[in-house]
């Protein structure tokens, strides 16, 4: 009877023969009329199949049990490959779920040109806003294209790690509450979703002068573009 050991060595010999033929026909580009790339992929799969078959046969495992185990591993491998191939789509789904569960969460994605985009939902008051990060600290900001600079409220400045009490409020600014004084600070990093800007100057409004932190044009103007589509604002890096 043709033993499993002989069968294994026969398969290895066949793989070796195909490999030699493939090397000899490298310049021609085809082997027996088949493109060398296809032959190479088949050879690669054959080697892996031989290794797996050898492990199963060497373990003394029953054929039925071995088949079930192999099927499970194939499903796991297919799931991992599918997850990798669709990693960006899965990330978009996760971001959409997060945006739905946590109000104000920006939805990050990647456009056809590979640039990061961030979508903001319209707030109940009709403005657009979302959670931004300043030096790693998360605060909520409203987009204000009429504001020249990004302006933090006094309390948000403290949340962002600035010593708001020790700042010098000498810069005149105008807010919805009227004219007031602000202080200038420098943030190492300002992010909204997947879009990040570094070494960005900010203003801090004096205590009680501003109700909501404003994401102004010093950030918005650094984008390649932004537009409004219904209840959504889309920012493009």
C-alpha positions as CSV (number, residue, x, y, z in Angstrom):
1,X,0.0,0.0,0.0
2,X,1.2,3.5,-0.8
3,X,1.9,4.8,2.8
4,X,1.2,8.4,3.9
5,X,5.0,8.9,4.4
6,X,5.7,8.0,0.8
7,X,2.8,10.2,-0.3
8,X,4.3,13.1,1.6
9,X,7.7,12.7,0.0
10,X,6.1,12.3,-3.4
11,X,4.3,15.7,-2.9
12,X,7.6,17.3,-1.7
13,X,9.4,15.9,-4.8
14,X,6.6,17.3,-7.0
15,X,6.9,20.7,-5.4
16,X,10.6,20.6,-5.8
17,X,10.2,19.8,-9.5
18,X,7.8,22.6,-10.1
19,X,10.1,25.0,-8.3
20,X,13.0,24.0,-10.5
21,X,10.9,24.4,-13.6
22,X,9.7,27.8,-12.4
23,X,13.3,29.0,-11.8
24,X,14.4,27.7,-15.3
25,X,11.5,29.5,-17.0
26,X,11.9,32.7,-15.0
27,X,13.0,34.7,-18.1
28,X,10.2,33.4,-20.3
29,X,7.5,34.5,-17.8
30,X,5.3,31.4,-18.3
31,X,5.5,27.7,-17.3
32,X,3.5,25.2,-19.4
33,X,1.6,28.2,-20.8
34,X,0.7,29.4,-17.3
35,X,1.9,32.8,-16.0
36,X,4.8,32.3,-13.5
37,X,3.1,34.5,-10.9
38,X,0.1,32.1,-10.9
39,X,2.4,29.1,-10.7
40,X,4.3,30.7,-7.9
41,X,1.2,31.3,-5.8
42,X,0.1,27.7,-6.4
43,X,3.5,26.5,-5.3
44,X,3.3,28.7,-2.2
45,X,-0.1,27.3,-1.3
46,X,1.1,23.8,-2.0
47,X,4.0,24.1,0.4
48,X,1.7,25.4,3.2
49,X,-0.7,22.6,2.4
50,X,2.0,20.0,2.7
51,X,3.2,21.4,6.0
52,X,-0.4,21.3,7.4
53,X,-1.0,17.8,6.0
54,X,2.2,16.6,7.5
55,X,1.2,17.9,10.9
56,X,-2.2,16.3,10.7
57,X,-0.8,12.9,9.6
58,X,2.0,13.0,12.1
59,X,-0.4,13.7,15.0
60,X,-2.3,10.5,14.4
61,X,-5.5,12.5,14.5
62,X,-8.7,10.9,13.0
63,X,-9.5,12.2,9.6
64,X,-12.9,13.5,10.6
65,X,-11.6,15.4,13.6
66,X,-8.6,16.7,11.5
67,X,-11.0,17.9,8.8
68,X,-13.1,19.8,11.4
69,X,-10.0,21.3,13.0
70,X,-8.7,22.4,9.6
71,X,-12.1,23.9,8.7
72,X,-12.1,26.0,12.0
73,X,-8.5,27.2,11.3
74,X,-9.5,28.1,7.7
75,X,-12.5,30.1,9.0
76,X,-10.2,31.9,11.5
77,X,-7.7,32.7,8.8
78,X,-10.4,33.9,6.4
79,X,-11.9,36.1,9.1
80,X,-8.4,37.7,9.8
81,X,-7.8,38.3,6.1
82,X,-11.2,39.8,5.6
83,X,-10.7,42.0,8.7
84,X,-7.4,43.3,7.3
85,X,-8.8,43.9,3.8
86,X,-11.8,45.8,5.2
87,X,-10.0,47.4,8.1
88,X,-10.8,51.0,6.9
89,X,-14.5,50.1,6.4
90,X,-14.6,48.5,9.8
91,X,-13.0,51.6,11.4
92,X,-15.6,53.8,9.7
93,X,-18.4,51.6,11.2
94,X,-16.8,51.7,14.6
95,X,-16.5,55.5,14.4
96,X,-20.2,55.8,13.3
97,X,-21.3,53.7,16.2
98,X,-19.2,55.8,18.6
99,X,-20.6,59.0,17.1
100,X,-24.1,57.7,17.6
101,X,-23.5,56.6,21.2
102,X,-21.4,59.6,22.3
103,X,-22.9,63.0,21.1
104,X,-20.3,65.3,19.7
105,X,-17.9,62.6,18.7
106,X,-16.3,63.5,15.4
107,X,-16.6,60.8,12.7
108,X,-13.2,60.2,11.1
109,X,-12.7,58.5,7.7
110,X,-10.4,58.5,4.7
111,X,-11.4,59.8,1.3
112,X,-10.5,58.4,-2.2
113,X,-7.2,60.4,-2.2
114,X,-6.1,58.9,1.2
115,X,-6.7,62.2,3.1
116,X,-8.3,62.2,6.5
117,X,-11.8,63.6,6.7
118,X,-13.9,64.4,9.8
119,X,-17.7,64.8,9.9
120,X,-19.4,66.8,12.5
121,X,-23.1,66.6,13.3
122,X,-25.3,69.7,13.7
123,X,-26.0,70.5,17.4
124,X,-29.5,71.2,18.7
125,X,-28.8,74.9,18.6
126,X,-28.1,74.8,14.9
127,X,-24.3,75.2,15.1
128,X,-21.7,72.6,14.3
129,X,-19.4,71.3,17.0
130,X,-17.6,68.3,18.4
131,X,-15.1,67.1,20.9
132,X,-11.5,68.3,20.2
133,X,-8.3,67.4,22.0
134,X,-5.8,70.0,23.2
135,X,-2.5,68.5,24.3
136,X,-4.4,65.3,25.0
137,X,-7.2,66.9,27.0
138,X,-10.7,66.5,25.6
139,X,-13.1,69.5,25.5
140,X,-16.2,70.4,23.4
141,X,-15.8,73.2,20.9
142,X,-18.2,74.9,18.5
143,X,-17.0,75.7,15.0
144,X,-17.0,79.4,14.4
145,X,-15.8,80.5,11.0
146,X,-16.3,84.1,12.0
147,X,-13.7,83.8,14.8
148,X,-10.1,84.5,13.7
149,X,-8.6,82.4,16.4
150,X,-9.6,79.4,18.4
151,X,-10.8,80.7,21.8
152,X,-11.0,78.6,25.0
153,X,-13.3,79.4,27.8
154,X,-11.6,80.0,31.1
155,X,-12.8,76.7,32.5
156,X,-11.8,74.8,29.3
157,X,-8.4,76.3,29.4
158,X,-7.9,74.8,32.9
159,X,-9.2,71.4,31.6
160,X,-6.6,71.7,28.8
161,X,-3.8,72.0,31.3
162,X,-3.2,75.8,31.2
163,X,-2.8,77.9,34.3
164,X,-5.7,80.2,33.5
165,X,-5.3,82.1,36.7
166,X,-1.8,83.2,36.0
167,X,-2.3,84.3,32.4
168,X,-2.2,88.0,31.3
169,X,-5.5,89.0,29.7
170,X,-4.4,91.9,27.6
171,X,-5.7,91.0,24.1
172,X,-9.0,92.7,23.1
173,X,-11.6,90.4,21.6
174,X,-15.2,90.5,20.8
175,X,-17.6,87.7,21.6
176,X,-21.3,87.1,21.6
177,X,-21.4,88.6,25.1
178,X,-19.6,91.7,23.9
179,X,-16.0,93.1,24.1
180,X,-13.6,91.4,26.6
181,X,-10.0,90.6,27.1
182,X,-8.1,87.4,26.3
183,X,-4.7,85.8,26.9
184,X,-2.6,84.1,24.4
185,X,-1.3,80.5,24.9
186,X,0.5,77.9,22.7
187,X,-0.9,74.4,22.3
188,X,1.6,71.7,21.3
189,X,-1.2,69.8,19.6
190,X,-4.8,70.4,18.6
191,X,-6.8,67.5,17.2
192,X,-10.4,66.9,16.0
193,X,-10.9,63.3,15.1
194,X,-8.0,62.2,12.8
195,X,-7.0,65.7,11.9
196,X,-4.2,67.2,14.0
197,X,-2.3,70.5,14.0
198,X,0.8,71.2,16.0
199,X,2.2,74.3,17.7
200,X,-1.0,76.3,17.4
201,X,-1.6,79.6,19.2
202,X,-4.9,79.9,21.1
203,X,-6.7,82.5,23.0
204,X,-8.2,82.1,26.5
205,X,-11.1,84.3,27.4
206,X,-11.3,85.8,30.8
207,X,-13.5,84.2,33.4
208,X,-17.2,84.3,32.5
209,X,-16.6,86.2,29.2
210,X,-17.3,83.2,26.9
211,X,-19.9,80.4,27.3
212,X,-18.5,78.0,24.7
213,X,-15.0,77.2,23.4
214,X,-14.8,78.3,19.7
215,X,-12.8,76.4,17.0
216,X,-11.8,79.3,14.9
217,X,-10.2,80.0,11.5
218,X,-6.6,79.5,12.6
219,X,-7.5,75.8,12.7
220,X,-10.3,75.7,10.0
221,X,-8.1,77.7,7.6
222,X,-5.3,75.1,7.8
223,X,-7.6,72.5,6.3
224,X,-7.7,71.7,2.5
225,X,-11.4,72.4,2.7
226,X,-14.7,72.1,4.5
227,X,-18.3,72.1,3.5
228,X,-21.8,71.7,4.9
229,X,-24.1,69.0,3.6
230,X,-27.5,69.1,5.3
231,X,-27.0,68.4,9.0
232,X,-23.3,67.5,8.6
233,X,-20.1,69.5,8.2
234,X,-17.2,67.7,6.6
235,X,-13.6,68.8,7.3
236,X,-10.8,67.6,4.9
237,X,-7.2,67.5,6.0
